[in-house]
Each structure stands twice: as structure tokens, then as C-alpha cells.
Amino acid sequence: MFDKAKLEALRAKYAGAKETEVGPVEFRKALSLVFGTNYRRAMPFAGVSTFLDLPYRPDAPDLANFGGLDVALTRNVFLRAEYEYVQFAPIANLVVDVNSVRGGLGVKF
């Protein structure tokens, strides 16, 4: 069923290897997507619940237009929403600020 000499050769080759090491370079990106940079995978029930199980984006408030919100309706159709707040420097005691809300429907092909 297996060759004992080949098994011993593999054990010798990977004796000092860690579980986070991946042989083929092509698989390293996949490993980092699943386990992240600290090589810890979250439990399926752990983390922050989001609307429609969208990715949790704690950096969104710091991004322009709040990072936008895209929701896929089908494989090729999506909804997009953005909010933007702009406040201009006061001139002669006049303060101007603009609140913008944008929405759209998109088709990918």
C-alpha cells in the first residue's frame, strides 16, 4: 500500500517543518486568505455578524465615501450605495457642509 522507504524520506525532509509552511508557492496565497497573516482560522460561529454575511470592514469609516456598499443581487447585477460628508473651511463666519447620498444599480458583463 505504501513504500516505507519513501515515507521515511518524506519524514526526514519535513522533520523541522511547521504546519504553516506550504511547499508550492501557488498555495501560499490561498493559505493566507484562509488563515490570515497570523495563521489562525476563526471558528465558523466567531466574529462579527454582518448584514447578508457581507465582509466585516472596520476600516470603512476611514475610507472615502465610507468605503461604499455593494450588494450582489445576482451574479451580474449589484446595488451600490455611498454616503459622503464634506465640510468646507469657514469664510466670513459662513460654514458650508455637504451631505451626499448616492445609489445605483450596476450590471457586470
Secondary structure, 3 states (H helix, E strand, C coil): CCCHHHHHHHHHHCCCCCCCCCCCCHHHHHHHHHHCCCCCCCCCCCCCCCHHHCCCCCCHHHCHHHHCEEEECCCCEEEEEEEEEEECCCECCECCEEEEEEEEEEECC
